Structures are given as C-alpha cells and as structure tokens.
C-alpha cells in the first residue's frame, strides 16, 4: 500500500506578533480580509490529532503547517509529526502571507511529502474509523464530478469569483466535451444520484466550459504530481495569486488542483454523500453535536461564519462534545511531567 500523509494548516489568530505583521501589510494592501471568523480558532485542534490517532492510525506522517506559533500542548518530538513553517516550503518571494491560497498552492514543495496526501483545514475532523481506501483507490483520489452553476450571494462574493477563475483556467486547457467523452463513467456513475449524472449530460451543451463543480469543503485527497502539472500549465496565474498577501477575488484556491484531477479523469468516482458533512456554527448546534457523538459521518467540517452568534457559547458546547468523544490524549500531545518526591534523611 502506498504511504499517505496528512497535511493540516493552522493559524493562531490571537498571536500578537502575527497580528502586528498582518496589520502592517493590511494597511498597504488593496484588498484586506478583516473577517474575524477567518482567523479565530474553535479550539478543536487537539481533538483533530486525537481523531487521527484513533480513527486513522495508518497515516504515515502529519505535516503541521504554521506561521511560527505552536500550541503549547503539541509534542514536536512525536515521530509521526513534522512541523512545517511557511518559510520552510513557500518561496521567499511570496512571504509573508496572510491568505490561505499561497499556503495551499505550494503544498507540493513540503520536504518529504508523500505522492498521495490528504489536505485538511483545521476545522475538518475525522469523525469515525476510516481506511486509506476512503481517500485513495487504485492509486487515484476518491472524488465526485457533479457539475453545477456558480451562484453569487452578492456581487462582491469573493468565493464565487474564485470559483469562476478556477473553472475558467481549467476550461482553457481541456474542454468539458472532451473530458466527458474521454471518461464518461466518471461523469455518469452508478454511485452518483441520478439527477447529478443527468445534469452532467445536460451540461454538454456548454461544450468548452465546465460551468462549475460542486465542492464538499472537507478533507481533500491529492496526488503531488497534480500540483506539479498544474504549476507547469498555469504558472503565470498561480505565481500571481501567491503574491497576494490577503484573499482576493482574482485568486484561485487549492480547488484548482481538484478540478484538474476531475477534468483529467484522474479520480475514483464516489458519491458526495459518502464524504461527510459540513456544519456551520449557529445558535443551535444540536445537529452538529449529535453527528459528533453518533459518528454519523466519516468526516465533519465545523465551518465558522461571520454571522452574529454567541461564539463562546457555541465553542463551549462543541468542545464538551469532543471531550466526551475523545477524552484520551494522543501521542501528538505532551505528557505531563510527574512530580518527584524528595525524601531527606
């Protein structure tokens, strides 16, 4: 079996040194993302590691990406842990960065990263026992090709603009018509709901362009070779995006690699439903807490939002659920030093 690494990116939004550097560049930026929910932390990181150890003990190595700060409880001597500073793998000309996009677009440069790897945001957690075949089958990432339209919630919806940029770039290099007829079984598949296979057929009228692809906002499996090929194919675009200190509507995200894999047929078709579920933090988090306790999904994402909610109350409820589910420390956590007893005669 091929080795599989996990990669997780984390930022401590409360770090004063990080805040000072961010604010310095923000003052001079044309576009600066000041949304607090982008950087605040829910505090589930140690449970992320506990879940990995309990539910995916087969993982080869965890690459933990950080600006420089570290959780005080993290044991950096853990054999399965590799702490990766931005400057360790992101080219110097792109640093410093306060956007997730340069961090994600350069993952293939991480020293020692396996060919098959899974990328997590820190709000994406394994929720039940999981096998390597959940992420990779026959050497290919497990994924789904559901074509859909791109919807703008507002005219300045940054995320929607980024999706447009991604499908436009992919469509420049491979037409949807060619992709479909080269791998028809990956666009019309028995594992997909019938409506999605039908929609993929109807979208053939677009011929050249992928109208948009449904995302899942969960951990994503990638081949390192995909990163190399997209960088070769779209260097000018990726190079420009990586110079942006903050998220911009002119960006592309890591999804461009996923779209490339789908367009090339370099994936093993599975249903979207089988991947897991994304929850947004709300006033009532009962569905999320039930999903955590009952292990209803293999993966869950706990998505923070800019909506006005009692964040501290929600945080307390979610952490209590995880402490009940995963009370045992993992080997990624420091062990408490035993206090010695000195007896004087």
FENNOR-V581273 format. One line per field, one symbol per residue. ss: DSSP state (a for helix, b for strand, c for the rest). A space follows every 10 residues. Layout:
ss: ???
This chain:
ss: cccbbbbbbc cccccaaaaa aaaaaacccc cccccaaacc ccccaaaaaa aaaaaccccc bbbbbbcccc cccbcccccc bbbbbaaaac caaaccccca aaaaacaaac cccccbbbbb bccbbbcccc caaacbbccb bbbcccbccc cccccccaaa aaaaaaaaaa aaaccaaaaa aacaaacccc cccaaaaaaa aaaaaacccc ccbccccccb bbbaaaaaaa aaacaaaaaa aacccccccc ccccaaaaaa aaacccbbbc ccccccbbbb cccccaaaaa aaaaccccbb bbbccccccc aaaaaaaaaa aaaaaccccc ccbccccccc ccccc
